[in-house]
Amino acid sequence: MTEFLFLVEDAPNGGFIARGLSEAIFTEADTVNELHERVRDAVKCHFGEEDCPKVVRLHFERDEILDI
């Protein structure tokens, strides 16, 4: 596997929740920098050092509410 994709959403109480789309990998963090570290750790833990994807893509999904 050369690439792995996470969907990242805002957590209800602040921060972020990241969920792998093709494997059951989940992590959360308070900041984007912390999320990067936790995603790297989760991917390495899940796949192992030798089978780790070369690229991890984070797709941020955000809902915006506009007052009218």
NUMARLUM-106526 format. One record per residue (C-alpha): residue number from 0; residue in one letter; x, y, z. Coordinates in nm, 4 decimals. Layout:
+-----+------+----------+----------+----------+
:  nr : rest :        u :        v :        w :
+-----+------+----------+----------+----------+
: NUM :    A :        X :        Y :        Z :
...
+-----+------+----------+----------+----------+
This chain:
+-----+------+----------+----------+----------+
:  nr : rest :        u :        v :        w :
+-----+------+----------+----------+----------+
:   0 :    M :   0.0000 :   0.0000 :   0.0000 :
:   1 :    T :   0.1448 :   0.3343 :  -0.0985 :
:   2 :    E :  -0.1251 :   0.5688 :   0.0345 :
:   3 :    F :  -0.3756 :   0.5669 :   0.3197 :
:   4 :    L :  -0.6655 :   0.8095 :   0.3698 :
:   5 :    F :  -0.8159 :   0.9457 :   0.6917 :
:   6 :    L :  -1.1364 :   1.1442 :   0.7211 :
:   7 :    V :  -1.0892 :   1.4157 :   0.9841 :
:   8 :    E :  -1.3873 :   1.5800 :   1.1528 :
:   9 :    D :  -1.4257 :   1.8342 :   1.4290 :
:  10 :    A :  -1.4838 :   1.6614 :   1.7628 :
:  11 :    P :  -1.8028 :   1.7644 :   1.9474 :
:  12 :    N :  -1.6053 :   1.8973 :   2.2460 :
:  13 :    G :  -1.3243 :   2.0543 :   2.0437 :
:  14 :    G :  -1.0247 :   1.9076 :   1.8676 :
:  15 :    F :  -1.0334 :   1.6511 :   1.5892 :
:  16 :    I :  -1.1331 :   1.2907 :   1.5254 :
:  17 :    A :  -0.9547 :   1.0971 :   1.2477 :
:  18 :    R :  -1.0906 :   0.7731 :   1.1044 :
:  19 :    G :  -0.9226 :   0.5520 :   0.8469 :
:  20 :    L :  -1.1406 :   0.4836 :   0.5447 :
:  21 :    S :  -1.0176 :   0.1386 :   0.4423 :
:  22 :    E :  -0.8952 :   0.0058 :   0.7799 :
:  23 :    A :  -1.0310 :   0.0345 :   1.1343 :
:  24 :    I :  -0.7886 :   0.2996 :   1.2576 :
:  25 :    F :  -0.9175 :   0.5782 :   1.4835 :
:  26 :    T :  -0.7439 :   0.8538 :   1.6763 :
:  27 :    E :  -0.8196 :   1.1981 :   1.8140 :
:  28 :    A :  -0.6280 :   1.5082 :   1.9183 :
:  29 :    D :  -0.6728 :   1.8641 :   2.0395 :
:  30 :    T :  -0.4561 :   2.0354 :   1.7757 :
:  31 :    V :  -0.3596 :   1.9706 :   1.4141 :
:  32 :    N :   0.0066 :   1.9170 :   1.5089 :
:  33 :    E :  -0.0936 :   1.6661 :   1.7751 :
:  34 :    L :  -0.3235 :   1.4974 :   1.5217 :
:  35 :    H :  -0.0315 :   1.4552 :   1.2792 :
:  36 :    E :   0.1730 :   1.2802 :   1.5501 :
:  37 :    R :  -0.1136 :   1.0564 :   1.6607 :
:  38 :    V :  -0.2044 :   0.9578 :   1.3037 :
:  39 :    R :   0.1587 :   0.8628 :   1.2333 :
:  40 :    D :   0.1717 :   0.6540 :   1.5520 :
:  41 :    A :  -0.1629 :   0.4856 :   1.4791 :
:  42 :    V :  -0.0612 :   0.3959 :   1.1222 :
:  43 :    K :   0.2757 :   0.2555 :   1.2316 :
:  44 :    C :   0.1077 :   0.0556 :   1.5083 :
:  45 :    H :  -0.1579 :  -0.0841 :   1.2745 :
:  46 :    F :   0.0606 :  -0.1723 :   0.9753 :
:  47 :    G :   0.4036 :  -0.2181 :   1.1331 :
:  48 :    E :   0.7215 :  -0.0488 :   1.0163 :
:  49 :    E :   0.7721 :  -0.2613 :   0.7040 :
:  50 :    D :   0.4138 :  -0.2518 :   0.5675 :
:  51 :    C :   0.3471 :   0.1137 :   0.6448 :
:  52 :    P :   0.2039 :   0.3232 :   0.3596 :
:  53 :    K :   0.4423 :   0.5806 :   0.2143 :
:  54 :    V :   0.1818 :   0.8607 :   0.2213 :
:  55 :    V :  -0.0992 :   0.9332 :   0.4652 :
:  56 :    R :  -0.3612 :   1.1789 :   0.3424 :
:  57 :    L :  -0.5834 :   1.3703 :   0.5861 :
:  58 :    H :  -0.9133 :   1.4883 :   0.4401 :
:  59 :    F :  -1.0627 :   1.7570 :   0.6672 :
:  60 :    E :  -1.4406 :   1.7725 :   0.6571 :
:  61 :    R :  -1.6038 :   2.0725 :   0.8214 :
:  62 :    D :  -1.9575 :   2.1916 :   0.8424 :
:  63 :    E :  -2.0067 :   2.5656 :   0.8434 :
:  64 :    I :  -2.3250 :   2.7195 :   0.9728 :
:  65 :    L :  -2.4268 :   3.0608 :   0.8443 :
:  66 :    D :  -2.6713 :   3.2819 :   1.0275 :
:  67 :    I :  -2.9193 :   3.4465 :   0.7932 :
+-----+------+----------+----------+----------+
